[in-house]
Amino acid sequence: MVKISLPTARKIVISLFLFLVTFALGYKIGYSGLRIEPLTGSSTPKVTVSRTVPVRNLDFSLFWQVWDTINSSYYDKSKVQPANLVYGAIKGMVSAVGDPYTLFLPPSDNKISQEDLQGNFSGVGIQIGYKGTNLAVMSPLPGTPAEKAGLKGGDLIVAIKDDNKKINKSTTDMTLPEAVEAIRGEAGTKITLAILRTGTDKPFTVDLVREKINVPSVSVSYVGDNESIAQIKLFKFGGETTTEWQKAVSQINSKNVKGIILDLRNNPGGYLQAAVDLAGEFLPRGSVAVIEDKGGNDKTPYNTTKDTGAFLNAKVVVLVNGGSASASEILAGALRDDRKISLIGEKTFGKGTIQEPQDLPGGSGLHITIAKWLTPNGTWVNEKGLDPDIEVKEDPNSKDDVQLQKAIEVLKSQF
């Protein structure tokens, strides 16, 4: 680990503060005499800039007063690490926005975030978000300890216990990176989550053993009479989704199928553009897949660009549930609004904002909410979700997938 001197740390703080403020306000500010270069043997940046603020009338005197007091008066000097104070100050600034999805990620947390999108990590297999201010399961990933234990999208995580990590605390006021760090861990280790589920009065505990998680983006199976219906399960919208989707399309086109079930259950989302691209397989060129509303004043249509989508004329239904979030809701909402394709299952999660990831010096990152998105008909799903056209509750006591069976039934009626 590279140690940072106090004067250098002060310089880093003021530079990064101004750098991140420009992101938050949406425009860039030039600095006079700013120089950034890596330290020898480290990717951590060395930023040289004075304590003065020549480009903006900002008073940092209180900040520096507290900084100096901590360094001079705190009893345990081993706890006063300038680099950690820098990251803590930036995290506090970003959290002051009051948006749980706008986050500053130190290098370790940013690495975890990138692993999530690639789908390779060790943990229990849940994507997490917020229901109001409560930490919640967005979706359990298929074949993971979380799914096997029966966790569901919308479950609230009220406490986390891990004896090995010496963690036993409530999730109140816990940030997403803090929750991910607590839940994720070495394969084979145990963690206990206290869960509060809709319809229950008291939390119940779930013991989970972490595993190596490797989640694909797409899988295809064939259901119905003579396997004449292709069920396409989309698990996430990640970096490899487009490649896996193209392989799935080629496989389906080689068979004589009569309809498509697009299964978005427990898909927590991912890249916006991936959702728009996949919408182009079902919608004509130029159809609005999503409208992005920036600040309530600037509505920008995101249009499909394919000349010929693979399933433009196919009979299609979409499966959704409480674990369908973000990009999943974008895709489902577009198919319903533009082609009147039926949504079958349960109400979706309700995440109606878009985050842009920014890579910052030294391996850290910033996820900043840049807009809210609307369905083509102007619906904002945030905290509300999409209501299915045909509601089918999951039956935990049935060996059959009752939602899938309903989707098959609806498709067959269209043949």
Salt bridges, closest charged atoms under 4 A:
GLU37 OE1 - ARG35 NH2 3.08
ASP68 OD1 - ARG10 NH2 2.16
ASP68 OD1 - ARG51 NH2 3.58
GLU115 OE2 - LYS111 NZ 2.76
GLU115 OE1 - ARG184 NH1 3.67
ASP116 OD1 - ARG184 NH2 2.32
ASP155 OD2 - ARG197 NH2 2.82
ASP162 OD2 - ARG210 NH2 2.67
ASP225 OD2 - LYS412 NZ 3.01
GLU240 OE2 - LYS236 NZ 2.27
ASP263 OD2 - LYS233 NZ 3.09
ASP263 OD2 - ARG265 NH2 2.82
GLU281 OE2 - LYS306 NZ 3.72
ASP307 OD1 - ARG285 NH1 3.19
ASP387 OD1 - LYS347 NZ 2.45
ASP389 OD1 - ARG336 NH1 3.34
GLU391 OE2 - LYS393 NZ 3.47
GLU394 OE1 - LYS152 NZ 3.20
ASP401 OD2 - ARG265 NH2 2.90
GLU409 OE2 - LYS406 NZ 3.21
